[in-house]
Amino acid sequence: MRSVILVIAVLAVTLGHSHSHAASPAENTELVAAINTYRASPQACNGSEPERAAPLAIDQRLTRLDAEAQTELRDALREVAYKAAAVQVINASGPPDVDVLMEALVPRFCAVLLNPQFTEIGVSRSNNHWQLVLARPLLDEDLGDWQEAGKQLLTQVNQARAESRRCGAQLFEATGELSWNQRLATTALAHSQDMANFDYFAHEGRDGSQVSDRASRAGYLWQRIGENLAAGQGSTQQAVAGWLDSPVHCANLMNPNFREMGAAYAINPDSKAISYWTQVFGTPS
């Protein structure tokens, strides 16, 4: 697959004087959570009604990227060992906090923030200057087939569930492991393939079905069902990181009422996102 790096600059906003300090980890997490909330429930953008987009995962390499100090962005990416299929840098000067920054970003860069091709983000702040780097990594060469990747997802999800975690404002205690269910995996694969083949990203299938309908069609008798989607991630680690960085997806993943899981991905090089991930949670009846 040919790699194309997309570089689009730059937002510069000036909103008056503010006191200076470096961004804290909490500030960075708050900004990414705000962007992911916006991607999950987008408003009108440039006169159109955009579709929802998968959550962005924080990648610390993008946080360390110094785009302004390099004459070539490719050199900056090489310095932090990040292999990108697509990347965009947004710079903003002046906003004193996350709320003001989002107010400045959304009207000007809604199309960038909502772009489904981007799956990872790094945020840095120096004094009153913010840098956002949105990117999509190349596909992991060791990704494996859909079922192998799905079971890797299960392992990583169970590792996440083994620790207490805050999903947005909601605190989840450590909870029990999920077990693999092949019918849920089949449900996940069918929806990933449909999204990839027909180049869309939505919980609602082209036939109007929801995950509950698709699980029932696969023969899964359920009393509780849930679904997480992602698009564009190049590895299972990136998919899980994106879900954990999104309050709604994180809450699904940490839900103690779920008992089983199936997951799968599908790829279409000619689609917008290339890779499409589906994770289905269930509790049998």
Solvent accessible surface area in square Angstrom, and as a share of the most:
residue,aa,sasa,rsa
1,M,144,0.64
2,R,216,0.79
3,S,55,0.36
4,V,83,0.48
5,I,41,0.21
6,L,69,0.34
7,V,81,0.47
8,I,95,0.48
9,A,69,0.54
10,V,67,0.38
11,L,10,0.05
12,A,86,0.67
13,V,6,0.04
14,T,119,0.69
15,L,86,0.43
16,G,43,0.41
17,H,197,0.88
18,S,34,0.22
19,H,134,0.60
20,S,68,0.44
21,H,67,0.30
22,A,73,0.57
23,A,23,0.18
24,S,48,0.31
25,P,114,0.72
26,A,74,0.57
27,E,26,0.12
28,N,26,0.14
29,T,77,0.45
30,E,90,0.40
31,L,0,0.00
32,V,2,0.01
33,A,27,0.21
34,A,31,0.24
35,I,0,0.00
36,N,3,0.02
37,T,81,0.47
38,Y,24,0.09
39,R,0,0.00
40,A,30,0.23
41,S,69,0.45
42,P,28,0.17
43,Q,121,0.54
44,A,65,0.50
45,C,9,0.05
46,N,123,0.63
47,G,82,0.79
48,S,63,0.41
49,E,141,0.63
50,P,39,0.24
51,E,122,0.55
52,R,57,0.21
53,A,2,0.02
54,A,2,0.01
55,P,2,0.02
56,L,0,0.00
57,A,1,0.01
58,I,46,0.23
59,D,20,0.10
60,Q,110,0.49
61,R,77,0.28
62,L,1,0.00
63,T,30,0.17
64,R,146,0.53
65,L,5,0.02
66,D,78,0.40
67,A,19,0.14
68,E,115,0.52
69,A,74,0.57
70,Q,62,0.27
71,T,138,0.80
72,E,88,0.40
73,L,24,0.12
74,R,125,0.45
75,D,50,0.26
76,A,2,0.02
77,L,4,0.02
78,R,163,0.60
79,E,132,0.59
80,V,17,0.10
81,A,71,0.55
82,Y,8,0.03
83,K,155,0.66
84,A,6,0.04
85,A,8,0.06
86,A,1,0.01
87,V,0,0.00
88,Q,2,0.01
89,V,9,0.05
90,I,0,0.00
91,N,11,0.06
92,A,0,0.00
93,S,39,0.25
94,G,2,0.02
95,P,0,0.00
96,P,41,0.26
97,D,62,0.32
98,V,6,0.03
99,D,98,0.51
100,V,43,0.25
101,L,0,0.00
102,M,24,0.11
103,E,124,0.56
104,A,5,0.04
105,L,0,0.00
106,V,42,0.24
107,P,88,0.55
108,R,135,0.49
109,F,30,0.13
110,C,6,0.03
111,A,55,0.43
112,V,20,0.11
113,L,0,0.00
114,L,9,0.05
115,N,41,0.21
116,P,44,0.28
117,Q,29,0.13
118,F,3,0.01
119,T,0,0.00
120,E,4,0.02
121,I,0,0.00
122,G,1,0.01
123,V,2,0.01
124,S,34,0.22
125,R,15,0.06
126,S,70,0.45
127,N,82,0.42
128,N,53,0.27
129,H,48,0.21
130,W,0,0.00
131,Q,13,0.06
132,L,0,0.00
133,V,0,0.00
134,L,0,0.00
135,A,0,0.00
136,R,25,0.09
137,P,10,0.06
138,L,67,0.34
139,L,47,0.23
140,D,61,0.32
141,E,175,0.78
142,D,120,0.62
143,L,13,0.07
144,G,32,0.31
145,D,88,0.45
146,W,65,0.23
147,Q,59,0.26
148,E,89,0.40
149,A,0,0.00
150,G,0,0.00
151,K,96,0.41
152,Q,62,0.28
153,L,0,0.00
154,L,23,0.11
155,T,74,0.43
156,Q,36,0.16
157,V,0,0.00
158,N,18,0.09
159,Q,113,0.50
160,A,6,0.05
161,R,3,0.01
162,A,66,0.51
163,E,108,0.48
164,S,66,0.42
165,R,60,0.22
166,R,143,0.52
167,C,6,0.04
168,G,40,0.38
169,A,102,0.79
170,Q,102,0.45
171,L,95,0.47
172,F,23,0.09
173,E,122,0.55
174,A,55,0.43
175,T,32,0.18
176,G,46,0.44
177,E,138,0.62
178,L,6,0.03
179,S,59,0.38
180,W,54,0.19
181,N,29,0.15
182,Q,88,0.39
183,R,127,0.46
184,L,0,0.00
185,A,0,0.00
186,T,65,0.38
187,T,4,0.03
188,A,0,0.00
189,L,29,0.14
190,A,55,0.42
191,H,3,0.01
192,S,0,0.00
193,Q,79,0.35
194,D,31,0.16
195,M,0,0.00
196,A,1,0.00
197,N,99,0.51
198,F,110,0.46
199,D,51,0.27
200,Y,37,0.14
201,F,12,0.05
202,A,29,0.23
203,H,53,0.24
204,E,91,0.41
205,G,7,0.07
206,R,141,0.51
207,D,98,0.51
208,G,42,0.41
209,S,7,0.04
210,Q,76,0.34
211,V,20,0.12
212,S,29,0.19
213,D,65,0.34
214,R,16,0.06
215,A,0,0.00
216,S,61,0.39
217,R,157,0.57
218,A,27,0.21
219,G,34,0.33
220,Y,9,0.04
221,L,139,0.69
222,W,86,0.30
223,Q,122,0.54
224,R,104,0.38
225,I,31,0.16
226,G,9,0.09
227,E,12,0.06
228,N,1,0.01
229,L,0,0.00
230,A,0,0.00
231,A,0,0.00
232,G,2,0.02
233,Q,0,0.00
234,G,0,0.00
235,S,8,0.05
236,T,2,0.01
237,Q,110,0.49
238,Q,30,0.13
239,A,0,0.00
240,V,9,0.05
241,A,34,0.26
242,G,1,0.01
243,W,0,0.00
244,L,42,0.21
245,D,38,0.20
246,S,4,0.03
247,P,35,0.22
248,V,108,0.62
249,H,8,0.04
250,C,0,0.00
251,A,27,0.21
252,N,34,0.17
253,L,0,0.00
254,M,0,0.00
255,N,30,0.15
256,P,64,0.40
257,N,69,0.35
258,F,7,0.03
259,R,130,0.47
260,E,31,0.14
261,M,0,0.00
262,G,0,0.00
263,A,0,0.00
264,A,0,0.00
265,Y,24,0.09
266,A,12,0.09
267,I,65,0.33
268,N,31,0.16
269,P,84,0.53
270,D,135,0.70
271,S,11,0.07
272,K,134,0.57
273,A,2,0.02
274,I,20,0.10
275,S,0,0.00
276,Y,3,0.01
277,W,0,0.00
278,T,0,0.00
279,Q,0,0.00
280,V,0,0.00
281,F,0,0.00
282,G,0,0.00
283,T,16,0.09
284,P,55,0.34
285,S,99,0.64
